[in-house]
Amino acid sequence: MPQPEDAWTVLGRISGVHGVRGWVKVFSFTQERDGILDYPHWYLGSEHRPVRVVEGRLQGGGVVARLEGIEDRDLALGLVGREIAVPASALPALPAGEYYWFQLQGLAVVNLSQECLGRVSGLLETGANDVLVVQDEQGTEILIPWDARAAAGVDLEQGRITVDWQRDW
């Protein structure tokens, strides 16, 4: 059960209904689309309403799931658009040097010369490598490839990422 101090991690959202028996279509944000089914309890919407996942599967290019207490299409329709979250404490531990994207959001980004480049406002998946989207105080965005060369260090305790990158690159 989540603790009050738990941060919430959004894993997807309910995007539609599937059939007439209460199944929902799920747009999963997990790297492996059906990875969202690894979590037996989802917390829906901004109020984090708990619901147990009874069963689920890949269906076409997406995921469908049957949720406890949702037995017909009308009840399922009431869930469309809701985010699916889990407590951050429910996520698997990562090896040293790997991070979940949500852990990087909002961190200060400085280069090797200790120049503040801004804060992480998002991340992009490009195929070749992930990209940090860093926004400075004026709202200017800097895109920094997230690879071993650019990421010189992450300090979650200090809330900062050190990169081998210059503002004008």
C-alpha positions in Angstrom: 0.0 0.0 0.0 1.4 3.5 -0.8 2.7 5.6 2.0 1.8 9.3 2.2 5.4 10.3 1.4 5.3 8.3 -1.9 5.7 10.1 -5.1 3.4 9.0 -7.9 4.7 7.8 -11.2 2.3 8.0 -14.2 2.6 4.8 -16.3 -0.2 5.4 -18.8 -3.8 6.4 -19.2 -7.1 4.8 -20.1 -7.7 5.7 -23.7 -11.0 3.9 -24.5 -13.2 0.9 -23.9 -12.8 -2.6 -25.3 -16.0 -4.6 -25.8 -19.1 -4.6 -23.6 -17.8 -6.3 -20.5 -15.9 -3.4 -18.9 -12.5 -3.9 -20.4 -10.5 -0.7 -21.0 -7.9 0.2 -23.6 -4.7 1.5 -22.1 -2.1 3.8 -23.6 1.0 2.6 -21.8 4.1 4.8 -21.3 6.2 1.9 -20.1 9.2 0.9 -22.4 7.7 -2.5 -23.0 4.1 -1.6 -23.8 2.7 -4.5 -21.6 5.0 -3.6 -18.7 2.1 -1.7 -17.2 0.5 -5.1 -16.5 3.4 -5.9 -14.1 1.6 -3.7 -11.5 -1.3 -5.5 -9.9 -2.8 -2.3 -8.5 -3.3 1.0 -10.4 -4.2 4.3 -9.0 -6.5 6.3 -11.3 -6.8 10.0 -11.8 -5.6 12.9 -9.7 -7.3 11.4 -6.7 -5.3 8.1 -7.1 -8.3 5.9 -6.8 -7.0 2.3 -6.2 -8.1 -0.4 -8.6 -6.9 -4.0 -8.9 -6.0 -5.3 -12.4 -7.8 -8.6 -12.8 -6.3 -9.4 -16.2 -4.7 -7.8 -19.2 -3.0 -8.5 -22.4 -1.5 -7.0 -25.6 -4.2 -6.3 -28.1 -3.1 -5.2 -31.5 -0.7 -2.3 -30.9 -1.9 -1.6 -27.4 -2.9 -3.0 -24.1 -6.4 -3.9 -22.8 -7.2 -4.7 -19.2 -10.1 -5.8 -17.0 -10.3 -4.0 -13.7 -12.0 -5.1 -10.5 -15.5 -3.7 -10.1 -15.7 -2.5 -13.7 -18.2 -5.0 -15.2 -19.8 -3.1 -18.1 -19.1 -0.7 -20.9 -20.8 2.2 -19.2 -18.6 1.9 -16.1 -15.5 1.6 -18.3 -16.5 4.8 -20.2 -16.3 6.7 -17.0 -12.6 5.9 -16.7 -11.6 7.1 -20.2 -8.9 9.8 -20.0 -7.8 9.0 -16.5 -4.1 8.6 -15.8 -2.8 5.4 -14.4 -0.2 5.9 -11.6 1.7 3.8 -9.2 3.7 4.8 -6.1 7.4 5.4 -7.1 8.3 2.8 -4.4 6.6 0.1 -6.5 9.1 0.6 -9.4 11.9 -1.9 -9.7 15.3 -0.7 -8.5 17.7 0.3 -11.2 21.4 -0.5 -11.5 23.8 2.2 -10.4 24.0 5.0 -13.0 20.5 4.4 -14.4 17.6 6.6 -13.7 13.9 6.8 -14.3 12.9 9.9 -16.4 10.7 11.2 -13.6 13.8 11.4 -11.3 15.5 13.7 -13.8 12.6 16.1 -14.3 13.3 19.5 -12.7 16.9 18.9 -11.8 19.4 21.8 -12.4 21.8 21.2 -15.3 25.3 22.6 -15.1 28.3 22.1 -17.4 31.9 21.2 -16.5 32.6 24.9 -16.1 29.8 25.1 -13.5 27.7 27.3 -15.8 24.0 26.8 -15.0 22.3 25.8 -18.3 18.8 25.6 -16.8 16.5 22.8 -15.5 15.3 19.6 -17.1 11.8 20.3 -18.4 11.4 17.0 -20.3 13.1 14.2 -22.1 12.7 12.9 -25.6 13.2 9.5 -27.0 14.7 9.8 -30.5 15.7 6.2 -31.3 19.5 6.9 -31.4 19.6 8.2 -27.8 17.4 10.0 -25.3 17.6 13.8 -25.2 17.4 16.1 -22.2 15.2 19.1 -22.8 16.7 21.9 -20.6 15.0 25.2 -20.2 16.8 28.3 -18.9 15.3 31.2 -17.0 14.4 33.0 -20.2 12.5 30.0 -21.5 15.1 29.1 -24.1 15.4 25.4 -24.6 18.7 23.5 -25.0 18.6 19.9 -26.3 21.4 17.7 -24.8 21.9 14.1 -25.9 21.7 11.8 -22.9 24.7 9.6 -23.5 27.8 8.7 -21.6 29.8 11.6 -23.1 27.3 14.3 -22.2 26.1 13.0 -18.8 29.2 13.6 -16.6 27.2 13.0 -13.4 23.8 12.9 -11.8 23.4 13.9 -8.1 19.8 13.3 -7.0 20.6 14.4 -3.5 21.9 17.8 -4.7 19.3 18.0 -7.4 21.7 18.5 -10.3 23.1 16.9 -13.4 26.6 17.8 -14.7 27.0 17.6 -18.4 29.9 17.9 -20.8 28.1 20.5 -22.9 28.2 24.2 -23.7 25.3 26.6 -24.0 26.1 27.6 -27.6 26.5 24.0 -29.0 
